[in-house]
């Protein structure tokens, strides 16, 4: 059963383009790789992974690199396009992707603009993996989170999950909620300030699946009112704010420390995609419920599984864009890739609303474009 409408099995833009069964296969493969790494150590000999990172990264970038090296493959790429690529000379995403994808068997892309991974896939000659596109999605972090939960709790269903911090701009939260809402009986407790609430386009899948969810503004209330199995702490995404004052008005509102951990459920796992700034006090690291460093390690194994599953298939020819091509419509989201890369085909998905048809930009999803 497909969760979503995409049919291209090679690119990984949004996890929901694949089925829950496919995610479960990937999780099983990753667990096997973790147990028996030697069996897999030569499985990517002669293959090359290209990393195109337009935004800073430690874990995603290095775990992808070590994953490929542990499979016997090689890596090329850039982590700072302004100093070590022709992006500094003004090259667009299309040309960079076209060329790099000709050198590689898989391209891993992180970009500051929403919808950039889909935009790259449109012009790529090898599979593209989305390693984070602005404040939109981060599917490989979600695979990491799913693996952590699966290995540590034994199940991905029937969980009460708290998510705290920047739910508006946190791409890890968006992808994780979309994924966990596809498993049965998961309940979500969304803990944020009013201005950093979960955007509508991520609340929609929760509503569509009939998932139980609550929006609250205090960690203590979350602990008191809900038996959380997991708390997913997130960083306030400074780089996504208009200015430093807006950021400061939101920073340090939620800090998990040992005092709060005393009130938290005894078995509540604490996850965080990292990097942390202040939202988890360092003293919490010694609490056995703090799993974030272990979580980062799971990330390497799930990325090994993902590389194996991606690289062993020929790029199929199904169209990457499946929306309506409409030159008369324009995405209004200033952070959408179509604003910067104006040559991109303008593609929209239609949804039938009470007051007529509503169009969503296929790249960034968030913006609603009326006609
Ligand atoms: C996250 C990201 O880049 O979105 N980090 C990561 O990939 N592990 C979270 C963050 O930057 O806050």
Boltz pocket constraint, residues with backbone or C-beta under 6 A from the ligand:
constraints:
  - pocket:
      binder: B
      contacts: [[A, 56], [A, 59], [A, 60], [A, 131], [A, 132], [A, 134], [A, 138], [A, 141], [A, 171], [A, 172], [A, 234], [A, 235], [A, 273], [A, 274], [A, 275]]
      max_distance: 6.0
